[in-house]
Amino acid sequence: MKNLIFIIFALFMITNSNAQNGYKIGDQASGFSLKNIDGSMVSLTDYASSKGVIVVFTCNHCPFAKAYENRIIELHNIYAEKGVPVVAINPNDPKEVPEDSFDEMKKRAKEKSFPFKYIFDETQATAKTYGATRTPHVYLLKNVGGTFHITYIGAIDDNHSDAENVKEKYLEDAVNALLNNTKPTTEMTKAIGCSIKWKK
């Protein structure tokens, strides 16, 4: 019985290790350099003149990710010109989900006319560093004197299935707080979406 309990606990720890080891509110985000759908490399340092960055771990295949695509586009269109653009990162292993391959990313971005960078976390190192576990999973970064710090983690809003009936716009409220140089009312929520497909 003790051995069974130990095995269950060990599996729980492995399953949740990424979330436990990821960023917390206030942490400084380390840099990344990942390939965009146009073949160029995108780094966090590219946004040194921005007030912040909305980092969204997302993908092509997940129904939750698809449900949020238009809202993510709208967020970028509203806030990029105010200095807080969206950067979308696909962390999924294409061997596990072929629909999330780099070529499929290019197709999806063209279909939806993504106005933001859509980059591929091929090694999954960035997702692990952040502690992302779902698609979509959002991290709002604030530029503080040239370094980026986490001010919000979690869901975009409280209704993935119906944009018209959203009551709590967690991310939008957090971005507005960033622009007003205040703390978000809600700093962390549970990300709702498909599990990230890790390499085996």
C-alpha positions as CSV (number, residue, x, y, z in Angstrom):
1,M,0.0,0.0,0.0
2,K,2.8,2.4,0.9
3,N,4.5,1.6,-2.4
4,L,1.3,2.4,-4.3
5,I,0.9,5.7,-2.5
6,F,4.5,6.6,-3.3
7,I,4.0,5.8,-7.0
8,I,0.9,7.9,-7.2
9,F,2.6,10.8,-5.5
10,A,5.6,10.5,-7.8
11,L,3.4,10.6,-10.9
12,F,1.6,13.6,-9.5
13,M,4.9,15.4,-9.0
14,I,6.1,14.6,-12.5
15,T,2.8,15.7,-14.0
16,N,2.8,19.0,-12.2
17,S,6.6,19.7,-12.2
18,N,6.4,22.3,-15.0
19,A,3.8,24.4,-13.2
20,Q,5.7,24.2,-9.9
21,N,9.0,25.2,-11.4
22,G,7.7,28.0,-13.6
23,Y,7.5,31.7,-13.1
24,K,5.6,33.4,-10.3
25,I,4.2,36.9,-10.1
26,G,7.1,39.4,-9.8
27,D,9.7,37.1,-11.3
28,Q,12.0,38.4,-14.0
29,A,11.5,36.7,-17.3
30,S,14.6,35.3,-19.0
31,G,15.1,35.9,-22.7
32,F,14.2,33.5,-25.6
33,S,15.0,33.3,-29.2
34,L,12.5,31.3,-31.3
35,K,11.6,31.0,-34.9
36,N,8.7,33.0,-36.3
37,I,6.4,31.7,-39.1
38,D,8.3,34.0,-41.5
39,G,11.6,32.3,-40.7
40,S,13.0,35.2,-38.7
41,M,14.1,34.7,-35.1
42,V,12.1,36.5,-32.4
43,S,13.7,37.5,-29.0
44,L,12.3,39.1,-25.9
45,T,15.0,41.8,-26.4
46,D,13.1,42.8,-29.6
47,Y,10.5,44.4,-27.3
48,A,12.9,46.5,-25.3
49,S,11.0,49.6,-26.2
50,S,7.6,48.2,-25.4
51,K,5.8,48.8,-22.1
52,G,5.1,45.1,-21.9
53,V,4.4,41.9,-23.8
54,I,1.5,39.5,-23.7
55,V,3.0,36.0,-24.0
56,V,0.4,33.4,-25.0
57,F,1.3,29.8,-25.2
58,T,-1.2,28.4,-27.8
59,C,-1.4,26.1,-30.7
60,N,-3.4,25.1,-33.8
61,H,-5.3,22.0,-32.9
62,C,-6.7,22.7,-29.4
63,P,-10.4,23.7,-29.4
64,F,-9.8,26.1,-26.5
65,A,-6.9,27.7,-28.4
66,K,-9.1,28.0,-31.5
67,A,-12.0,29.5,-29.4
68,Y,-9.6,32.3,-28.2
69,E,-7.9,33.1,-31.5
70,N,-10.2,36.1,-32.4
71,R,-9.9,37.4,-28.9
72,I,-6.1,37.2,-29.0
73,I,-6.1,39.0,-32.3
74,E,-8.4,41.7,-30.9
75,L,-6.1,42.1,-27.8
76,H,-3.1,42.6,-30.0
77,N,-4.9,45.1,-32.2
78,I,-6.0,47.1,-29.2
79,Y,-2.8,47.0,-27.1
80,A,0.1,46.7,-29.5
81,E,-0.3,50.4,-30.5
82,K,-0.3,51.2,-26.8
83,G,3.0,49.4,-26.3
84,V,1.9,45.9,-25.2
85,P,1.9,43.5,-28.2
86,V,1.0,39.8,-28.2
87,V,3.6,37.2,-28.9
88,A,2.1,33.7,-29.5
89,I,4.2,30.7,-28.8
90,N,3.4,27.1,-29.9
91,P,5.1,24.7,-27.5
92,N,3.6,21.4,-28.7
93,D,5.5,18.5,-30.0
94,P,4.4,18.0,-33.7
95,K,5.3,14.3,-33.4
96,E,2.5,14.0,-30.9
97,V,0.1,16.4,-32.8
98,P,1.1,16.8,-36.5
99,E,-1.4,19.7,-36.8
100,D,0.9,21.7,-34.6
101,S,3.9,21.5,-36.9
102,F,5.8,24.6,-38.1
103,D,4.3,24.3,-41.6
104,E,0.8,24.0,-40.2
105,M,1.5,27.1,-38.0
106,K,2.2,29.1,-41.1
107,K,-1.0,27.9,-42.7
108,R,-3.1,28.7,-39.6
109,A,-1.5,32.2,-39.3
110,K,-2.4,32.9,-42.9
111,E,-5.9,31.6,-42.6
112,K,-6.6,33.8,-39.5
113,S,-4.4,36.7,-40.6
114,F,-2.5,36.8,-37.3
115,P,-1.2,40.3,-36.8
116,F,1.2,39.1,-34.1
117,K,4.4,37.0,-34.0
118,Y,3.6,33.3,-33.9
119,I,6.7,31.4,-32.9
120,F,7.7,27.8,-32.4
121,D,9.1,26.5,-29.1
122,E,10.7,23.5,-30.8
123,T,12.8,22.4,-27.8
124,Q,9.9,23.3,-25.3
125,A,12.5,24.9,-23.1
126,T,10.6,28.3,-23.0
127,A,7.3,26.6,-22.0
128,K,9.1,24.7,-19.2
129,T,10.9,27.9,-18.0
130,Y,7.6,29.8,-17.9
131,G,5.8,26.8,-16.3
132,A,3.1,26.7,-19.0
133,T,0.9,23.7,-18.9
134,R,-2.1,24.5,-21.1
135,T,-3.0,26.1,-24.5
136,P,-3.8,28.8,-24.1
137,H,-1.8,29.9,-21.1
138,V,-1.0,33.6,-20.7
139,Y,1.9,35.5,-19.1
140,L,1.8,39.3,-19.0
141,L,5.3,40.8,-18.9
142,K,5.9,44.4,-17.7
143,N,9.0,46.2,-18.9
144,V,10.7,47.6,-15.8
145,G,13.8,49.5,-16.7
146,G,14.7,47.2,-19.6
147,T,13.9,43.9,-17.9
148,F,10.6,42.1,-18.1
149,H,8.7,41.0,-15.0
150,I,5.6,38.8,-14.7
151,T,2.5,40.7,-13.6
152,Y,-0.3,38.2,-14.5
153,I,-0.5,34.5,-15.2
154,G,-3.4,32.3,-16.3
155,A,-6.6,32.6,-18.4
156,I,-7.6,35.3,-20.8
157,D,-11.1,35.6,-19.4
158,D,-13.8,33.5,-17.6
159,N,-15.6,32.1,-20.6
160,H,-13.7,30.2,-23.2
161,S,-16.9,29.0,-25.0
162,D,-18.8,32.3,-25.4
163,A,-17.0,35.6,-25.9
164,E,-20.3,37.5,-25.8
165,N,-20.9,36.3,-22.2
166,V,-17.5,37.0,-20.6
167,K,-17.9,38.5,-17.2
168,E,-14.3,38.8,-16.1
169,K,-11.6,40.0,-18.6
170,Y,-8.6,39.0,-16.5
171,L,-5.9,39.7,-19.1
172,E,-7.4,42.9,-20.4
173,D,-7.8,44.2,-16.8
174,A,-4.2,43.3,-16.1
175,V,-2.9,45.0,-19.2
176,N,-4.9,48.2,-18.3
177,A,-3.3,48.0,-14.8
178,L,0.1,47.7,-16.4
179,L,-0.5,50.8,-18.6
180,N,-1.7,52.7,-15.5
181,N,1.4,51.5,-13.5
182,T,-0.8,49.7,-10.9
183,K,-1.2,46.1,-9.8
184,P,-3.8,44.0,-11.4
185,T,-6.9,43.3,-9.3
186,T,-6.4,39.6,-10.2
187,E,-2.8,38.5,-10.6
188,M,-3.3,34.8,-11.2
189,T,-6.0,32.5,-12.5
190,K,-6.2,28.9,-13.6
191,A,-5.4,28.4,-17.3
192,I,-8.2,26.5,-19.0
193,G,-7.3,24.6,-22.1
194,C,-5.6,21.5,-23.6
195,S,-2.6,20.1,-22.0
196,I,0.7,20.9,-23.6
197,K,1.9,17.9,-25.7
198,W,5.4,17.3,-24.3
199,K,8.1,15.3,-26.1
200,K,8.3,11.7,-25.0
